[in-house]
Amino acid sequence: MLHHASTSISPRRAQRGGTLLGLIVGLVFGLAIALVAAMYITKAPLPFMNRFQERPSGAASGAANWNPNQGLVTGGTPAPAARSSEPGAVSSAPLSPKAIESLGQPPSGVVQSGGATPPPGGNTPASTSAATANLQYILQIGAYSNRNDAESQRAKVAFTGLEAHLDERMVNGRTLYRVRVGPYASPEQADKAQKLLNDNGIESAIVKVSK
């Protein structure tokens, strides 16, 4: 009787062992299938995800090329130049003799030194010498918009032993006071006076005028 009981229990244990082994094998097989499926999904391209990824790239390029000022300023239009100072503002700083020439044309009969245009062809030496005899030479030291500055420069010239005078003139709608020395009858006299001024640190320019 004991032998019959033992033989009836062993098939049950075998059945339980087979069921447990089948569950383990099924779990391993399911994990393997899930792993293969996960690897396939991660490597395979997804069309919907690619579409959503491509759109931001186009939007980013459009944002990079977007010009907020488009329509307001054309690409070839240069920036407006800075506005100059008001025409009525006049500086009282002295003007150098070379800068005086740019303030306007000299009065009638004045010929700039060193830049006289040659007379038309056909002039004889006699006519040239006669024209030279009708010229005078003036030393122009500076031009000032403030009369007090011109008087101060005139006093400096007086310390050299030369006598200067003020020549008032309207240039571009403003009054300029020119400090001048002369006139001299010959260029040699003008050169001598100019050298005296240069030795005392005063610049000047020789201007030829008609008598």
Contacts in CASP RR format, 6 or more apart in sequence:
PFRMAT RR
TARGET T0000
AUTHOR 0000-0000-0000
METHOD contacts of the structure
MODEL  1
MLHHASTSISPRRAQRGGTLLGLIVGLVFGLAIALVAAMYITKAPLPFMN
RFQERPSGAASGAANWNPNQGLVTGGTPAPAARSSEPGAVSSAPLSPKAI
ESLGQPPSGVVQSGGATPPPGGNTPASTSAATANLQYILQIGAYSNRNDA
ESQRAKVAFTGLEAHLDERMVNGRTLYRVRVGPYASPEQADKAQKLLNDN
GIESAIVKVSK
88 174 0 8 1.000
90 145 0 8 1.000
90 174 0 8 1.000
91 145 0 8 1.000
92 144 0 8 1.000
92 145 0 8 1.000
92 146 0 8 1.000
92 149 0 8 1.000
94 142 0 8 1.000
94 143 0 8 1.000
94 144 0 8 1.000
94 149 0 8 1.000
94 153 0 8 1.000
95 103 0 8 1.000
95 142 0 8 1.000
95 143 0 8 1.000
95 144 0 8 1.000
96 142 0 8 1.000
96 203 0 8 1.000
97 140 0 8 1.000
97 141 0 8 1.000
97 142 0 8 1.000
97 203 0 8 1.000
97 204 0 8 1.000
97 205 0 8 1.000
98 205 0 8 1.000
100 140 0 8 1.000
100 142 0 8 1.000
100 143 0 8 1.000
100 178 0 8 1.000
100 205 0 8 1.000
101 112 0 8 1.000
103 143 0 8 1.000
103 171 0 8 1.000
103 172 0 8 1.000
103 176 0 8 1.000
104 171 0 8 1.000
104 172 0 8 1.000
106 112 0 8 1.000
106 207 0 8 1.000
107 169 0 8 1.000
107 209 0 8 1.000
109 209 0 8 1.000
109 210 0 8 1.000
110 207 0 8 1.000
110 208 0 8 1.000
110 209 0 8 1.000
110 210 0 8 1.000
111 135 0 8 1.000
111 207 0 8 1.000
111 208 0 8 1.000
111 209 0 8 1.000
111 210 0 8 1.000
112 207 0 8 1.000
112 208 0 8 1.000
113 137 0 8 1.000
113 205 0 8 1.000
113 206 0 8 1.000
113 207 0 8 1.000
113 208 0 8 1.000
116 208 0 8 1.000
119 128 0 8 1.000
119 131 0 8 1.000
134 210 0 8 1.000
134 211 0 8 1.000
135 208 0 8 1.000
135 209 0 8 1.000
135 210 0 8 1.000
135 211 0 8 1.000
136 182 0 8 1.000
136 183 0 8 1.000
136 184 0 8 1.000
136 185 0 8 1.000
136 208 0 8 1.000
136 209 0 8 1.000
136 210 0 8 1.000
136 211 0 8 1.000
137 182 0 8 1.000
137 183 0 8 1.000
137 184 0 8 1.000
137 185 0 8 1.000
137 186 0 8 1.000
137 187 0 8 1.000
137 189 0 8 1.000
137 190 0 8 1.000
137 206 0 8 1.000
137 207 0 8 1.000
137 208 0 8 1.000
137 209 0 8 1.000
138 180 0 8 1.000
138 181 0 8 1.000
138 182 0 8 1.000
138 183 0 8 1.000
138 184 0 8 1.000
138 190 0 8 1.000
138 206 0 8 1.000
138 207 0 8 1.000
138 208 0 8 1.000
138 209 0 8 1.000
139 180 0 8 1.000
139 181 0 8 1.000
139 182 0 8 1.000
139 184 0 8 1.000
139 190 0 8 1.000
139 193 0 8 1.000
139 194 0 8 1.000
139 197 0 8 1.000
139 204 0 8 1.000
139 205 0 8 1.000
139 206 0 8 1.000
139 207 0 8 1.000
140 178 0 8 1.000
140 179 0 8 1.000
140 180 0 8 1.000
140 204 0 8 1.000
140 205 0 8 1.000
140 206 0 8 1.000
140 207 0 8 1.000
141 153 0 8 1.000
141 157 0 8 1.000
141 164 0 8 1.000
141 179 0 8 1.000
141 180 0 8 1.000
141 181 0 8 1.000
141 197 0 8 1.000
141 202 0 8 1.000
141 203 0 8 1.000
141 204 0 8 1.000
142 153 0 8 1.000
142 178 0 8 1.000
142 179 0 8 1.000
142 204 0 8 1.000
143 171 0 8 1.000
143 176 0 8 1.000
143 177 0 8 1.000
143 178 0 8 1.000
143 179 0 8 1.000
144 150 0 8 1.000
144 153 0 8 1.000
144 176 0 8 1.000
144 177 0 8 1.000
144 178 0 8 1.000
144 179 0 8 1.000
145 174 0 8 1.000
145 175 0 8 1.000
145 176 0 8 1.000
145 177 0 8 1.000
146 177 0 8 1.000
147 166 0 8 1.000
147 177 0 8 1.000
149 177 0 8 1.000
150 166 0 8 1.000
150 177 0 8 1.000
150 178 0 8 1.000
150 179 0 8 1.000
151 166 0 8 1.000
153 164 0 8 1.000
153 179 0 8 1.000
154 164 0 8 1.000
154 165 0 8 1.000
154 166 0 8 1.000
154 179 0 8 1.000
156 200 0 8 1.000
156 202 0 8 1.000
157 163 0 8 1.000
157 164 0 8 1.000
157 179 0 8 1.000
157 181 0 8 1.000
157 197 0 8 1.000
157 202 0 8 1.000
158 164 0 8 1.000
159 200 0 8 1.000
160 196 0 8 1.000
160 197 0 8 1.000
160 200 0 8 1.000
160 202 0 8 1.000
161 196 0 8 1.000
162 181 0 8 1.000
162 193 0 8 1.000
162 196 0 8 1.000
162 197 0 8 1.000
163 181 0 8 1.000
164 179 0 8 1.000
164 180 0 8 1.000
164 181 0 8 1.000
165 179 0 8 1.000
165 180 0 8 1.000
165 181 0 8 1.000
165 182 0 8 1.000
166 177 0 8 1.000
166 178 0 8 1.000
166 179 0 8 1.000
166 180 0 8 1.000
167 177 0 8 1.000
167 178 0 8 1.000
167 179 0 8 1.000
167 180 0 8 1.000
168 175 0 8 1.000
168 176 0 8 1.000
168 177 0 8 1.000
168 178 0 8 1.000
169 175 0 8 1.000
169 176 0 8 1.000
169 178 0 8 1.000
170 176 0 8 1.000
181 193 0 8 1.000
181 197 0 8 1.000
181 204 0 8 1.000
182 190 0 8 1.000
182 193 0 8 1.000
183 209 0 8 1.000
184 190 0 8 1.000
184 193 0 8 1.000
187 206 0 8 1.000
190 206 0 8 1.000
191 206 0 8 1.000
194 204 0 8 1.000
194 206 0 8 1.000
197 203 0 8 1.000
197 204 0 8 1.000
198 204 0 8 1.000
END
